[in-house]
Every structure is written in C-alpha cells, then in structure tokens.
C-alpha cells in the first residue's frame, strides 16, 4: 500500500478540492481491493 500511495502521490492534482487526488485514488484502490480481489469479479458480477 505504501508503494501505491507513493506512485499515486506523483500524479499532479490540478483541482482545488478539499480532498487530495491521492486520497481519492487510495479510496478506490481500497474499495476494489476489499470487495473485488480480482477485477474479473467486477466484470462478471450481475447488475443490481
């Protein structure tokens, strides 16, 4: 996770949001990492 955050932190954040881009990216990584260990599961899950 440290490596992912280090890489995400190098992406330029050109917006003026309260939440930094790196935090958004890490949240997305956590969501997919916890709910879908394999991204193939995301593709094959039936729509709700």
PQR file with spaces between the fields and no chain letter, atoms N, CA, C, O and H, PARSE charges and radii, in Angstrom:
ATOM       1  N    UNK     1       0.817   -1.187    0.000 -0.4000 1.5000
ATOM       2  CA   UNK     1       0.000    0.000    0.000 -0.0000 2.0000
ATOM       3  C    UNK     1       0.868    1.260    0.000  0.5500 1.7000
ATOM       4  O    UNK     1       0.509    2.273   -0.601 -0.5500 1.4000
ATOM       5  N    UNK     2       2.002    1.185    0.674 -0.4000 1.5000
ATOM       6  CA   UNK     2       2.889    2.351    0.675 -0.0000 2.0000
ATOM       7  C    UNK     2       3.363    2.676   -0.724  0.5500 1.7000
ATOM       8  O    UNK     2       3.438    3.840   -1.117 -0.5500 1.4000
ATOM       9  H    UNK     2       2.293    0.362    1.163  0.4000 1.0000
ATOM      10  N    UNK     3       3.685    1.624   -1.478 -0.4000 1.5000
ATOM      11  CA   UNK     3       4.161    1.828   -2.850 -0.0000 2.0000
ATOM      12  C    UNK     3       3.056    2.439   -3.708  0.5500 1.7000
ATOM      13  O    UNK     3       3.318    3.338   -4.508 -0.5500 1.4000
ATOM      14  H    UNK     3       3.623    0.679   -1.159  0.4000 1.0000
ATOM      15  N    UNK     4       1.829    1.958   -3.548 -0.4000 1.5000
ATOM      16  CA   UNK     4       0.703    2.504   -4.315 -0.0000 2.0000
ATOM      17  C    UNK     4       0.496    3.976   -3.966  0.5500 1.7000
ATOM      18  O    UNK     4       0.261    4.796   -4.853 -0.5500 1.4000
ATOM      19  H    UNK     4       1.617    1.228   -2.898  0.4000 1.0000
ATOM      20  N    UNK     5       0.579    4.308   -2.706 -0.4000 1.5000
ATOM      21  CA   UNK     5       0.401    5.707   -2.302 -0.0000 2.0000
ATOM      22  C    UNK     5       1.534    6.585   -2.840  0.5500 1.7000
ATOM      23  O    UNK     5       1.308    7.720   -3.259 -0.5500 1.4000
ATOM      24  H    UNK     5       0.769    3.642   -1.986  0.4000 1.0000
ATOM      25  N    UNK     6       2.747    6.045   -2.821 -0.4000 1.5000
ATOM      26  CA   UNK     6       3.894    6.807   -3.326 -0.0000 2.0000
ATOM      27  C    UNK     6       3.723    7.099   -4.812  0.5500 1.7000
ATOM      28  O    UNK     6       3.994    8.211   -5.266 -0.5500 1.4000
ATOM      29  H    UNK     6       2.930    5.123   -2.480  0.4000 1.0000
ATOM      30  N    UNK     7       3.275    6.106   -5.565 -0.4000 1.5000
ATOM      31  CA   UNK     7       3.065    6.299   -7.002 -0.0000 2.0000
ATOM      32  C    UNK     7       1.909    7.265   -7.241  0.5500 1.7000
ATOM      33  O    UNK     7       2.017    8.158   -8.082 -0.5500 1.4000
ATOM      34  H    UNK     7       3.054    5.203   -5.196  0.4000 1.0000
ATOM      35  N    UNK     8       0.808    7.099   -6.514 -0.4000 1.5000
ATOM      36  CA   UNK     8      -0.354    7.976   -6.677 -0.0000 2.0000
ATOM      37  C    UNK     8      -0.019    9.420   -6.306  0.5500 1.7000
ATOM      38  O    UNK     8      -0.567   10.354   -6.891 -0.5500 1.4000
ATOM      39  H    UNK     8       0.721    6.374   -5.832  0.4000 1.0000
ATOM      40  N    UNK     9       0.859    9.602   -5.359 -0.4000 1.5000
ATOM      41  CA   UNK     9       1.225   10.953   -4.920 -0.0000 2.0000
ATOM      42  C    UNK     9       2.002   11.703   -5.995  0.5500 1.7000
ATOM      43  O    UNK     9       2.064   12.932   -5.968 -0.5500 1.4000
ATOM      44  H    UNK     9       1.304    8.843   -4.883  0.4000 1.0000
ATOM      45  N    UNK    10       2.597   10.977   -6.940 -0.4000 1.5000
ATOM      46  CA   UNK    10       3.356   11.633   -8.007 -0.0000 2.0000
ATOM      47  C    UNK    10       2.454   12.194   -9.098  0.5500 1.7000
ATOM      48  O    UNK    10       2.908   12.985   -9.925 -0.5500 1.4000
ATOM      49  H    UNK    10       2.547    9.978   -6.961  0.4000 1.0000
ATOM      50  N    UNK    11       1.178   11.795   -9.116 -0.4000 1.5000
ATOM      51  CA   UNK    11       0.234   12.293  -10.116 -0.0000 2.0000
ATOM      52  C    UNK    11      -0.156   13.721   -9.736  0.5500 1.7000
ATOM      53  O    UNK    11      -0.565   13.988   -8.606 -0.5500 1.4000
ATOM      54  H    UNK    11       0.809   11.152   -8.444  0.4000 1.0000
ATOM      55  N    UNK    12      -0.023   14.617  -10.685 -0.4000 1.5000
ATOM      56  CA   UNK    12      -0.341   16.017  -10.412 -0.0000 2.0000
ATOM      57  C    UNK    12      -1.832   16.197  -10.177  0.5500 1.7000
ATOM      58  O    UNK    12      -2.653   15.685  -10.938 -0.5500 1.4000
ATOM      59  H    UNK    12       0.310   14.401  -11.603  0.4000 1.0000
ATOM      60  N    UNK    13      -2.177   16.914   -9.140 -0.4000 1.5000
ATOM      61  CA   UNK    13      -3.564   17.196   -8.787 -0.0000 2.0000
ATOM      62  C    UNK    13      -3.864   18.630   -9.210  0.5500 1.7000
ATOM      63  O    UNK    13      -3.492   19.574   -8.511 -0.5500 1.4000
ATOM      64  H    UNK    13      -1.510   17.330   -8.521  0.4000 1.0000
ATOM      65  N    UNK    14      -4.531   18.800  -10.345 -0.4000 1.5000
ATOM      66  CA   UNK    14      -4.800   20.128  -10.866 -0.0000 2.0000
ATOM      67  C    UNK    14      -6.115   20.716  -10.395  0.5500 1.7000
ATOM      68  O    UNK    14      -6.563   21.731  -10.930 -0.5500 1.4000
ATOM      69  H    UNK    14      -4.833   18.033  -10.913  0.4000 1.0000
ATOM      70  N    UNK    15      -6.740   20.101   -9.409 -0.4000 1.5000
ATOM      71  CA   UNK    15      -8.024   20.604   -8.923 -0.0000 2.0000
ATOM      72  C    UNK    15      -7.845   21.289   -7.572  0.5500 1.7000
ATOM      73  O    UNK    15      -6.808   21.156   -6.922 -0.5500 1.4000
ATOM      74  H    UNK    15      -6.376   19.277   -8.975  0.4000 1.0000
ATOM      75  N    UNK    16      -8.867   22.017   -7.169 -0.4000 1.5000
ATOM      76  CA   UNK    16      -8.845   22.698   -5.864 -0.0000 2.0000
ATOM      77  C    UNK    16      -9.909   22.080   -4.956  0.5500 1.7000
ATOM      78  O    UNK    16     -10.767   22.786   -4.427 -0.5500 1.4000
ATOM      79  H    UNK    16      -9.709   22.125   -7.697  0.4000 1.0000
ATOM      80  N    UNK    17      -9.847   20.772   -4.782 -0.4000 1.5000
ATOM      81  CA   UNK    17     -10.805   20.081   -3.921 -0.0000 2.0000
ATOM      82  C    UNK    17     -10.295   20.024   -2.492  0.5500 1.7000
ATOM      83  O    UNK    17      -9.103   20.183   -2.232 -0.5500 1.4000
ATOM      84  H    UNK    17      -9.150   20.199   -5.212  0.4000 1.0000
ATOM      85  N    UNK    18     -11.223   19.792   -1.573 -0.4000 1.5000
ATOM      86  CA   UNK    18     -10.840   19.639   -0.169 -0.0000 2.0000
ATOM      87  C    UNK    18     -10.078   18.342    0.041  0.5500 1.7000
ATOM      88  O    UNK    18      -9.212   18.256    0.911 -0.5500 1.4000
ATOM      89  H    UNK    18     -12.192   19.663   -1.784  0.4000 1.0000
ATOM      90  N    UNK    19     -10.403   17.332   -0.761 -0.4000 1.5000
ATOM      91  CA   UNK    19      -9.775   16.018   -0.623 -0.0000 2.0000
ATOM      92  C    UNK    19      -8.752   15.860   -1.747  0.5500 1.7000
ATOM      93  O    UNK    19      -9.069   16.077   -2.917 -0.5500 1.4000
ATOM      94  H    UNK    19     -11.106   17.402   -1.469  0.4000 1.0000
ATOM      95  N    UNK    20      -7.562   15.491   -1.398 -0.4000 1.5000
ATOM      96  CA   UNK    20      -6.482   15.361   -2.376 -0.0000 2.0000
ATOM      97  C    UNK    20      -6.734   14.190   -3.323  0.5500 1.7000
ATOM      98  O    UNK    20      -7.374   13.205   -2.952 -0.5500 1.4000
ATOM      99  H    UNK    20      -7.305   15.315   -0.448  0.4000 1.0000
ATOM     100  N    UNK    21      -6.230   14.306   -4.532 -0.4000 1.5000
ATOM     101  CA   UNK    21      -6.387   13.260   -5.537 -0.0000 2.0000
ATOM     102  C    UNK    21      -5.810   11.941   -5.043  0.5500 1.7000
ATOM     103  O    UNK    21      -6.387   10.881   -5.285 -0.5500 1.4000
ATOM     104  H    UNK    21      -5.710   15.105   -4.833  0.4000 1.0000
ATOM     105  N    UNK    22      -4.682   12.000   -4.357 -0.4000 1.5000
ATOM     106  CA   UNK    22      -4.064   10.772   -3.859 -0.0000 2.0000
ATOM     107  C    UNK    22      -5.010   10.051   -2.895  0.5500 1.7000
ATOM     108  O    UNK    22      -5.044    8.821   -2.877 -0.5500 1.4000
ATOM     109  H    UNK    22      -4.214   12.862   -4.161  0.4000 1.0000
ATOM     110  N    UNK    23      -5.771   10.789   -2.102 -0.4000 1.5000
ATOM     111  CA   UNK    23      -6.717   10.171   -1.177 -0.0000 2.0000
ATOM     112  C    UNK    23      -7.880    9.524   -1.929  0.5500 1.7000
ATOM     113  O    UNK    23      -8.355    8.457   -1.541 -0.5500 1.4000
ATOM     114  H    UNK    23      -5.743   11.789   -2.117  0.4000 1.0000
ATOM     115  N    UNK    24      -8.336   10.166   -3.000 -0.4000 1.5000
ATOM     116  CA   UNK    24      -9.380    9.568   -3.834 -0.0000 2.0000
ATOM     117  C    UNK    24      -8.890    8.267   -4.452  0.5500 1.7000
ATOM     118  O    UNK    24      -9.598    7.260   -4.447 -0.5500 1.4000
ATOM     119  H    UNK    24      -7.950   11.032   -3.315  0.4000 1.0000
ATOM     120  N    UNK    25      -7.684    8.296   -4.978 -0.4000 1.5000
ATOM     121  CA   UNK    25      -7.136    7.101   -5.619 -0.0000 2.0000
ATOM     122  C    UNK    25      -6.945    5.963   -4.619  0.5500 1.7000
ATOM     123  O    UNK    25      -7.219    4.805   -4.934 -0.5500 1.4000
ATOM     124  H    UNK    25      -7.109    9.114   -4.982  0.4000 1.0000
ATOM     125  N    UNK    26      -6.484    6.286   -3.436 -0.4000 1.5000
ATOM     126  CA   UNK    26      -6.293    5.245   -2.415 -0.0000 2.0000
ATOM     127  C    UNK    26      -7.635    4.675   -1.952  0.5500 1.7000
ATOM     128  O    UNK    26      -7.729    3.487   -1.643 -0.5500 1.4000
ATOM     129  H    UNK    26      -6.261    7.227   -3.180  0.4000 1.0000
ATOM     130  N    UNK    27      -8.667    5.508   -1.902 -0.4000 1.5000
ATOM     131  CA   UNK    27     -10.000    5.016   -1.542 -0.0000 2.0000
ATOM     132  C    UNK    27     -10.513    4.042   -2.596  0.5500 1.7000
ATOM     133  O    UNK    27     -11.076    2.998   -2.266 -0.5500 1.4000
ATOM     134  H    UNK    27      -8.591    6.473   -2.153  0.4000 1.0000
ATOM     135  N    UNK    28     -10.316    4.390   -3.864 -0.4000 1.5000
ATOM     136  CA   UNK    28     -10.728    3.493   -4.937 -0.0000 2.0000
ATOM     137  C    UNK    28      -9.968    2.182   -4.899  0.5500 1.7000
ATOM     138  O    UNK    28     -10.544    1.118   -5.125 -0.5500 1.4000
ATOM     139  H    UNK    28      -9.859    5.238   -4.132  0.4000 1.0000
ATOM     140  N    UNK    29      -8.687    2.254   -4.618 -0.4000 1.5000
ATOM     141  CA   UNK    29      -7.880    1.041   -4.511 -0.0000 2.0000
ATOM     142  C    UNK    29      -8.382    0.162   -3.368  0.5500 1.7000
ATOM     143  O    UNK    29      -8.472   -1.057   -3.512 -0.5500 1.4000
ATOM     144  H    UNK    29      -8.219    3.119   -4.434  0.4000 1.0000
ATOM     145  N    UNK    30      -8.703    0.769   -2.253 -0.4000 1.5000
ATOM     146  CA   UNK    30      -9.209    0.013   -1.113 -0.0000 2.0000
ATOM     147  C    UNK    30     -10.560   -0.626   -1.434  0.5500 1.7000
ATOM     148  O    UNK    30     -10.806   -1.776   -1.069 -0.5500 1.4000
ATOM     149  H    UNK    30      -8.629    1.759   -2.135  0.4000 1.0000
ATOM     150  N    UNK    31     -11.419    0.102   -2.104 -0.4000 1.5000
ATOM     151  CA   UNK    31     -12.738   -0.415   -2.460 -0.0000 2.0000
ATOM     152  C    UNK    31     -12.607   -1.660   -3.322  0.5500 1.7000
ATOM     153  O    UNK    31     -13.205   -2.693   -3.024 -0.5500 1.4000
ATOM     154  H    UNK    31     -11.219    1.036   -2.401  0.4000 1.0000
ATOM     155  N    UNK    32     -11.830   -1.563   -4.383 -0.4000 1.5000
ATOM     156  CA   UNK    32     -11.684   -2.708   -5.275 -0.0000 2.0000
ATOM     157  C    UNK    32     -10.858   -3.808   -4.634  0.5500 1.7000
ATOM     158  O    UNK    32     -11.111   -4.987   -4.883 -0.5500 1.4000
ATOM     159  H    UNK    32     -11.344   -0.724   -4.625  0.4000 1.0000
ATOM     160  N    UNK    33      -9.888   -3.457   -3.823 -0.4000 1.5000
ATOM     161  CA   UNK    33      -9.055   -4.460   -3.172 -0.0000 2.0000
ATOM     162  C    UNK    33      -9.815   -5.267   -2.142  0.5500 1.7000
ATOM     163  O    UNK    33      -9.543   -6.454   -1.962 -0.5500 1.4000
ATOM     164  H    UNK    33      -9.683   -2.499   -3.620  0.4000 1.0000
ATOM     165  N    UNK    34     -10.759   -4.645   -1.465 -0.4000 1.5000
ATOM     166  CA   UNK    34     -11.517   -5.346   -0.435 -0.0000 2.0000
ATOM     167  C    UNK    34     -12.738   -6.060   -0.999  0.5500 1.7000
ATOM     168  O    UNK    34     -13.023   -7.192   -0.609 -0.5500 1.4000
ATOM     169  H    UNK    34     -10.980   -3.680   -1.612  0.4000 1.0000
ATOM     170  N    UNK    35     -13.463   -5.420   -1.908 -0.4000 1.5000
ATOM     171  CA   UNK    35     -14.692   -6.011   -2.421 -0.0000 2.0000
ATOM     172  C    UNK    35     -14.421   -6.979   -3.565  0.5500 1.7000
ATOM     173  O    UNK    35     -15.060   -8.028   -3.661 -0.5500 1.4000
ATOM     174  H    UNK    35     -13.232   -4.500   -2.225  0.4000 1.0000
ATOM     175  N    UNK    36     -13.487   -6.634   -4.421 -0.4000 1.5000
ATOM     176  CA   UNK    36     -13.179   -7.445   -5.594 -0.0000 2.0000
ATOM     177  C    UNK    36     -11.675   -7.728   -5.635  0.5500 1.7000
ATOM     178  O    UNK    36     -10.926   -6.965   -6.245 -0.5500 1.4000
ATOM     179  H    UNK    36     -12.968   -5.783   -4.344  0.4000 1.0000
ATOM     180  N    UNK    37     -11.224   -8.806   -5.001 -0.4000 1.5000
ATOM     181  CA   UNK    37      -9.792   -9.101   -5.044 -0.0000 2.0000
ATOM     182  C    UNK    37      -9.279   -9.278   -6.477  0.5500 1.7000
ATOM     183  O    UNK    37      -8.109   -9.024   -6.763 -0.5500 1.4000
ATOM     184  H    UNK    37     -11.833   -9.427   -4.506  0.4000 1.0000
ATOM     185  N    UNK    38     -10.160   -9.713   -7.361 -0.4000 1.5000
ATOM     186  CA   UNK    38      -9.814   -9.817   -8.775 -0.0000 2.0000
ATOM     187  C    UNK    38     -10.753   -8.915   -9.558  0.5500 1.7000
ATOM     188  O    UNK    38     -11.967   -8.991   -9.372 -0.5500 1.4000
ATOM     189  H    UNK    38     -11.110   -9.919   -7.128  0.4000 1.0000
ATOM     190  N    UNK    39     -10.227   -8.069  -10.423 -0.4000 1.5000
ATOM     191  CA   UNK    39     -11.089   -7.179  -11.195 -0.0000 2.0000
ATOM     192  C    UNK    39     -12.008   -7.949  -12.129  0.5500 1.7000
ATOM     193  O    UNK    39     -13.024   -7.413  -12.571 -0.5500 1.4000
ATOM     194  H    UNK    39      -9.240   -8.008  -10.574  0.4000 1.0000
ATOM     195  N    UNK    40     -11.669   -9.205  -12.440 -0.4000 1.5000
ATOM     196  CA   UNK    40     -12.559  -10.026  -13.256 -0.0000 2.0000
ATOM     197  C    UNK    40     -13.899  -10.247  -12.550  0.5500 1.7000
ATOM     198  O    UNK    40     -14.936  -10.357  -13.203 -0.5500 1.4000
ATOM     199  H    UNK    40     -10.844   -9.641  -12.081  0.4000 1.0000
ATOM     200  N    UNK    41     -13.875  -10.310  -11.225 -0.4000 1.5000
ATOM     201  CA   UNK    41     -15.125  -10.463  -10.486 -0.0000 2.0000
ATOM     202  C    UNK    41     -16.026   -9.260  -10.707  0.5500 1.7000
ATOM     203  O    UNK    41     -17.243   -9.413  -10.801 -0.5500 1.4000
ATOM     204  H    UNK    41     -13.032  -10.220  -10.694  0.4000 1.0000
ATOM     205  N    UNK    42     -15.461   -8.083  -10.792 -0.4000 1.5000
ATOM     206  CA   UNK    42     -16.236   -6.868  -11.036 -0.0000 2.0000
ATOM     207  C    UNK    42     -16.919   -6.950  -12.385  0.5500 1.7000
ATOM     208  O    UNK    42     -18.085   -6.575  -12.510 -0.5500 1.4000
ATOM     209  H    UNK    42     -14.472   -7.958  -10.715  0.4000 1.0000
ATOM     210  N    UNK    43     -16.214   -7.436  -13.397 -0.4000 1.5000
ATOM     211  CA   UNK    43     -16.775   -7.544  -14.745 -0.0000 2.0000
ATOM     212  C    UNK    43     -17.899   -8.565  -14.828  0.5500 1.7000
ATOM     213  O    UNK    43     -18.820   -8.413  -15.630 -0.5500 1.4000
ATOM     214  H    UNK    43     -15.267   -7.741  -13.295  0.4000 1.0000
ATOM     215  N    UNK    44     -17.828   -9.608  -14.001 -0.4000 1.5000
ATOM     216  CA   UNK    44     -18.786  -10.706  -14.105 -0.0000 2.0000
ATOM     217  C    UNK    44     -19.931  -10.618  -13.100  0.5500 1.7000
ATOM     218  O    UNK    44     -20.825  -11.464  -13.116 -0.5500 1.4000
ATOM     219  H    UNK    44     -17.079   -9.731  -13.349  0.4000 1.0000
ATOM     220  N    UNK    45     -19.921   -9.630  -12.242 -0.4000 1.5000
ATOM     221  CA   UNK    45     -20.999   -9.502  -11.267 -0.0000 2.0000
ATOM     222  C    UNK    45     -22.263   -8.992  -11.971  0.5500 1.7000
ATOM     223  O    UNK    45     -22.204   -8.035  -12.743 -0.5500 1.4000
ATOM     224  H    UNK    45     -19.195   -8.943  -12.228  0.4000 1.0000
ATOM     225  N    UNK    46     -23.407   -9.637  -11.700 -0.4000 1.5000
ATOM     226  CA   UNK    46     -24.637   -9.179  -12.353 -0.0000 2.0000
ATOM     227  C    UNK    46     -25.033   -7.787  -11.865  0.5500 1.7000
ATOM     228  O    UNK    46     -24.797   -7.444  -10.706 -0.5500 1.4000
ATOM     229  H    UNK    46     -23.455  -10.414  -11.072  0.4000 1.0000
ATOM     230  N    UNK    47     -25.633   -6.987  -12.744 -0.4000 1.5000
ATOM     231  CA   UNK    47     -26.065   -5.636  -12.316 -0.0000 2.0000
ATOM     232  C    UNK    47     -27.146   -5.709  -11.262  0.5500 1.7000
ATOM     233  O    UNK    47     -27.922   -6.663  -11.214 -0.5500 1.4000
ATOM     234  H    UNK    47     -25.824   -7.266  -13.685  0.4000 1.0000
ATOM     235  N    UNK    48     -27.190   -4.712  -10.431 -0.4000 1.5000
ATOM     236  CA   UNK    48     -28.168   -4.685   -9.340 -0.0000 2.0000
ATOM     237  C    UNK    48     -29.466   -4.109   -9.831  0.5500 1.7000
ATOM     238  O    UNK    48     -30.423   -4.000   -9.064 -0.5500 1.4000
ATOM     239  H    UNK    48     -26.559   -3.936  -10.470  0.4000 1.0000
